[in-house]
Structures are given as C-alpha cells and as structure tokens.
Amino acid sequence: MQNAISIQPMKDHLHIFIDTGMQIVNGPAVIELAQRAGMKISKFAKLLKVTRNYLYLKKVRVNDETRQRLVDLVRIIDNAFTISEGDEEEAIIWLITPNKGFYNMSPFEMTFAGKGKEVYEGQERLIGGY
C-alpha cells in the first residue's frame, strides 16, 4: 500500500481571498503581502494584471490565470505554515527568499512565473515524508 497524503482544506492564513470560493481577492491583504515581500505595489499589481489603484479596493476581481496563481500561493503559504509549525514570520521569510532548488527564485517568484505547482508538490513531498 502506498503512502498517501491526507488532503485537508487549505487555510488562507494571510486572508488573500475574501470569499471561501477563492474568487474575490482582498486588496489590502495583497498590498500587505507585497510590502512584506519587499516588492513595490505597482510591480505586484502588474504581476496580478490589475492597476495599482485597483489593489486599494477591498474587493479585487482578477482574471482566471492570476486567480489560479493566487490559489497556488495560498496552498504554498498553508504548506509553509505546516512546515514551520505555525511560525508566520518563518513561513514568510521562506516564501520570499531565493532558493537554489527553485532556480535561485523565491517560492513567491516561482508562483508568479506560473510554477507554483513545482513548489507545492515539493512541499507536500516533504510534509508526507517522501
């Protein structure tokens, strides 16, 4: 019998989405995340394919591609919290620090380059112990 990872619902620790269906982005939370990542808000807005001013709204709608990257980011952050045993600061530092295993990109950068699946699959192998 193979080892299986128990799939648990993701927890949006940083409140990136306003709704549980992960359709509407929380503008202020995304701005805070950009600031914690040391990124200019205008650059982060460009990654999200919205205007800078749009991010200051409480409810931000994004296209499907951007939404999927943010869903991947929520999964990566949730896994980081698991790995760091709930230490938010440690999870965020890991998220924004370049990593040799990710082509010297941070997990955050990997996600917005469309490679979030590589990040969370690696995390989940680590969490699952294989």
N, C-alpha and C positions, 0 to 999 in steps of 0.2 A: 504494500500500500504506500502511495506517495505522500510526502508531507504536503499539507495544504495550509495556505494562509487563511485564517478566518477573516472574511471580509466584513468590516464594520462600517457603518455610515461615517462619512468624512465629517470632521468638525471644522468649521470655518473660524479658526482661532482669532484671526485678525479682522473678522467681520467685513470681508471684501464684498460679499453679496448681501443685499438687503433681504432677499426672499430665500426661502428654503429650496426653491426650484432652481436657484442659481441662474436667474435670468436678468436681474437688475443689479448693477454694481453700485456700491456705496462710495460716492465720490470722495468725501472726507477721509475715509479709511484708506482709499487708494493713494491719496495725497500723502498721508502719513507713512504709508509703506514706501513710497518713492523717496521721501525725505530720509527714512531710516536706511534706505539702500544707498544714500548719498547721491541720488540722481535728481537732476533738475526736473521740476514738474512739467515743463514744456517738452522735455525729452521723453518722459514717461507717457505723456499724453500722445505723443507721436507713436510710441510703441502700441498704445491702445487704439490708435486710429481715431482719436477724437481731438477736439480743440482743447487747449489749456483751460479756457474759461468753462468749458463743459464739465471738467472734473470738479469744479467747485459746487456743482449741483449735488443735492442729496441723492437723487436717483439718476444714474447714468446708464443709458442703453448703449450696448456695443454690438458690433457685428458678430456673426457666429464663430468666425476664426478666433477673434480676440476673446470671446466668451470661453471657448474651449481652452485657450491658453491660461486664462484665469482659473478655470476649473482645475486644470493640471496644477497650477500654482497652489491652490487651496489643498489639493491632495499632497503635494510636496511639503507644504508647511505642516500639515497634520502629521505626516510621517516624521518630519524633523522634530516635532514636539514629542512624539513617541520615543524616538531615538535619544533625545536629550532629557528624557524623563520629565517633561513638562517645563523645562527651563526656557522661557521665552527668549531671553537675551542670547543664549547659546544657539537656539534654533535660528534666530535672525542672523547672527554672525555667520553661521554655516551657510545660510541662504545667499548671502551677498559676497562671500569670499571665493575668489578664483580657486579652482580645483583642478589638479593635473589630470584626474580621471575624466574631466569634462572639457578637455582641450584647452585648459587654462581659462575657462569661463566659469563664472559663478553659476550655481543652480538657477538663480534668478535669470541670468542672461540666457542660459540654455533653454529655459521655459519660453522666453520671448523670441528665441530663434526657432521655435517650433519643435524643440527636442525635449520637452518635458517628460515624455514617456520614458526616455532613457534614464532620466533622473529618478522618477518614482519607481520604476522597475528595479533599479539598483538598490534603492532604499528598502523596498519590500523584500528583496532577497536577503538583505542584512537583517531586517526585522524577523523574517522567517527562519533565519539561521542557516541558509544555504545559498 
